[in-house]
């Protein structure tokens, strides 16, 4: 290959890379801000209610609601959910450390976390779409977003549902390891189900979907939470809806921005 040809290939590769970065940045920022708005309306108010119970529990330790059937999870409001993997759509809250003040400061930190997470996940989506090849449209992006919602939220939440402040949980390292394994196995299984033409591979994919849940998510020795069960249930629903909107919007935006000329 002569120098002109090599330069052309290099320029094309640079153009593709720049397109991926621009797409991820644009889609991630818009989807992240959308997530922040949804959190502000339906997720953060529930967290603030739970914090009232948590502080009351700290002041009076006996006031704890114990639930034998409650499953521990990553804090839906901990954006390090990468992560914490419900990671998306949940407000930041740290136990025993610095916390942003309610109001503008908390909203600003939540928006920063949401946008950062949105850009990171958008990079993954764009990379996956590019590797798969084919036409890129907002409709195709929407399907990728739905798949990502299943991989990064639905499957892990079956074992580690979003939890409120004041909820006892298994060690973070154990939960993160289970979450990563669950997301990975779900992604592989979905890919095999969609693209494999071999019947036995499809059967294996279905079995792979169940493996992490048969192993079981890590559990605390005692299930206890400060907030009432009704509030915890409302939080799970609100977080699930917020994540659904986030992932579907992110997928559609990735497809829409990526089809635009560089």
C-alpha positions in Angstrom: 0.0 0.0 0.0 1.4 3.4 -1.0 1.5 6.4 1.3 -1.6 7.9 -0.1 -3.5 4.7 0.5 -2.3 4.4 4.0 -3.1 8.0 4.7 -6.6 7.4 3.4 -7.2 4.4 5.6 -5.8 6.3 8.6 -8.1 9.2 7.9 -11.1 6.9 7.5 -10.3 5.2 10.8 -10.0 8.6 12.5 -13.3 9.7 11.0 -15.1 6.6 12.3 -13.6 7.0 15.8 -14.5 10.7 15.9 -18.1 9.8 14.8 -18.3 7.3 17.6 -17.1 9.8 20.2 -19.4 12.5 18.9 -22.4 10.2 18.9 -21.7 8.9 22.4 -21.3 12.4 23.7 -24.4 13.8 22.2 -26.6 10.8 23.0 -25.2 10.4 26.5 -25.7 14.0 27.4 -29.3 14.1 26.3 -30.2 10.8 27.8 -28.4 11.6 31.0 -30.3 14.9 31.4 -33.5 13.1 30.7 -32.7 10.6 33.4 -32.0 13.4 35.8 -35.4 15.0 35.1 -37.1 11.7 35.7 -35.2 11.1 38.9 -36.0 14.5 40.2 -39.7 13.8 39.7 -40.1 10.3 40.9 -36.9 8.7 42.3 -35.2 11.3 44.5 -38.4 12.1 46.5 -38.6 8.5 47.5 -35.0 8.4 48.5 -35.5 11.5 50.6 -38.4 9.9 52.4 -36.2 6.8 53.0 -33.4 9.0 54.4 -35.8 10.3 57.0 -36.4 6.7 58.2 -32.6 6.0 58.0 -31.8 9.0 60.2 -34.6 8.1 62.6 -33.1 4.6 62.8 -29.6 6.0 63.5 -31.1 8.0 66.4 -33.2 5.0 67.6 -31.6 1.7 66.5 -34.5 -0.5 67.5 -36.8 1.2 65.0 -36.0 -1.2 62.1 -38.3 -3.1 59.9 -37.0 -6.6 59.3 -38.1 -8.5 56.2 -37.1 -12.1 55.7 -38.0 -12.0 52.0 -36.2 -8.8 51.1 -33.4 -9.2 48.7 -30.2 -7.0 49.1 -29.0 -5.0 46.2 -26.8 -2.2 45.1 -28.0 1.2 46.0 -30.2 2.2 43.1 -29.2 5.7 44.1 -25.4 4.9 43.9 -24.3 5.8 40.4 -21.2 3.9 40.9 -23.5 1.2 40.0 -21.4 0.3 37.3 -21.3 -0.5 38.2 -23.6 -0.6 40.3 -25.5 -1.6 37.6 -28.8 -0.5 38.2 -26.6 2.4 37.9 -28.8 4.2 35.8 -31.4 6.2 37.0 -30.7 6.4 40.6 -29.7 9.2 42.9 -26.5 9.5 44.8 -26.4 8.8 48.5 -23.5 7.8 50.6 -23.6 6.4 54.1 -21.5 7.9 56.8 -19.7 10.3 54.5 -20.1 13.6 52.7 -23.5 14.1 50.9 -24.6 17.0 48.7 -27.2 19.3 50.1 -30.8 18.9 48.9 -31.9 21.1 46.2 -29.7 22.6 43.4 -26.4 21.0 44.7 -27.9 17.5 44.8 -29.5 17.9 41.4 -26.2 19.2 39.9 -24.2 16.2 41.2 -27.0 13.8 40.1 -27.0 15.3 36.6 -23.2 15.1 36.4 -23.3 11.4 37.4 -26.1 10.7 35.0 -24.5 12.4 32.0 -21.1 10.7 32.7 -22.8 7.3 32.9 -24.9 8.1 29.8 -21.8 8.9 27.7 -20.0 5.7 29.0 -23.0 3.4 28.1 -23.5 5.2 24.8 -19.9 4.4 23.9 -20.6 0.7 24.5 -23.8 0.8 22.4 -22.1 2.6 19.5 -19.2 0.2 19.6 -21.5 -2.8 19.6 -23.6 -1.4 16.7 -20.5 -0.7 14.7 -19.0 -4.2 15.3 -22.3 -5.8 14.3 -22.6 -3.7 11.1 -25.6 -2.9 9.0 -27.8 0.2 8.7 -28.0 2.4 11.7 -31.3 4.1 12.4 -33.1 5.3 15.5 -35.4 2.2 15.3 -32.5 -0.1 15.4 -30.9 1.9 18.2 -34.2 1.5 20.1 -33.9 -2.3 19.9 -30.3 -2.1 21.1 -31.4 0.1 24.0 -34.1 -2.4 25.0 -31.5 -5.2 24.9 -29.2 -3.1 27.1 -32.0 -2.5 29.5 -32.5 -6.2 29.9 -28.8 -6.8 30.3 -27.9 -4.0 32.6 -31.0 -3.6 34.7 -33.7 -6.3 34.4 -31.5 -9.4 34.7 -29.4 -8.1 37.6 -32.4 -6.7 39.4 -34.0 -10.1 39.6 -31.3 -11.0 42.2 -30.2 -7.5 43.4 -33.2 -5.1 43.2 -32.6 -1.4 43.8 -32.5 -0.7 47.5 -33.2 2.4 49.6 -30.9 4.0 52.1 -30.9 2.2 55.4 -31.1 -1.3 53.9 -28.7 -4.0 54.9 -26.9 -5.6 52.0 -24.2 -8.2 51.2 -20.5 -7.0 50.8 -20.1 -4.6 47.8 -17.4 -6.7 46.1 -19.6 -9.8 46.1 -22.6 -7.9 44.7 -20.5 -6.3 42.0 -19.0 -9.6 41.0 -22.4 -11.2 40.7 -23.8 -8.2 38.8 -20.9 -8.3 36.3 -21.3 -12.1 35.8 -25.1 -11.7 35.4 -24.8 -8.8 32.9 -22.2 -10.7 30.9 -24.0 -14.0 30.7 -27.3 -12.2 29.8 -25.6 -10.3 27.0 -24.0 -13.4 25.6 -27.2 -15.4 25.8 -29.2 -12.7 24.1 -26.6 -12.5 21.3 -26.8 -16.3 20.8 -30.6 -16.2 20.8 -30.8 -13.4 18.2 -28.0 -14.3 15.8 -27.3 -18.0 16.2 -29.0 -20.3 13.7 -28.0 -23.4 15.6 -30.8 -24.9 17.7 -28.5 -26.3 20.4 -26.8 -22.9 20.8 -30.1 -21.3 21.3 -30.9 -24.0 24.0 -27.6 -23.3 25.6 -28.4 -19.5 25.5 -31.6 -20.1 27.4 -29.8 -22.2 30.0 -27.1 -19.4 30.3 -29.8 -16.9 31.2 -30.7 -18.9 34.3 -27.2 -19.8 35.5 -26.5 -16.6 37.6 -29.9 -16.9 39.2 -29.5 -20.6 40.0 -26.2 -19.7 41.7 -28.0 -16.9 43.5 -27.1 -13.3 44.3 -25.1 -12.6 47.5 -27.3 -12.1 50.5 -26.7 -10.4 53.9 -26.8 -12.5 57.0 -29.8 -10.5 58.2 -32.4 -8.8 56.0 -33.4 -5.4 57.5 -34.3 -2.0 56.3 -35.3 1.3 57.9 -38.0 2.2 55.4 -41.4 0.5 55.2 -41.8 -2.2 52.6 -44.3 -0.1 50.7 -41.7 2.6 50.1 -39.2 0.1 49.0 -41.6 -1.3 46.5 -42.4 2.1 45.1 -38.7 2.7 44.8 -38.2 -0.4 42.7 -41.0 0.5 40.4 -39.8 4.1 40.0 -36.2 3.0 39.3 -37.3 0.4 36.8 -39.4 3.0 34.9 -36.5 5.6 35.0 -34.1 3.0 33.7 -36.5 1.9 30.9 -36.9 5.5 29.7 -33.1 6.1 29.9 -32.1 3.0 28.0 -34.7 3.3 25.3 -33.9 7.0 24.8 -30.2 6.3 24.8 -30.5 3.6 22.2 -32.8 5.7 19.9 -30.5 8.7 20.3 -27.4 6.7 19.5 -29.1 5.4 16.3 -30.3 8.9 15.3 -27.1 10.7 15.9 -24.9 8.1 14.4 -26.7 8.1 11.0 -25.9 11.8 10.6 -23.0 12.6 8.4 -19.7 13.3 10.2 
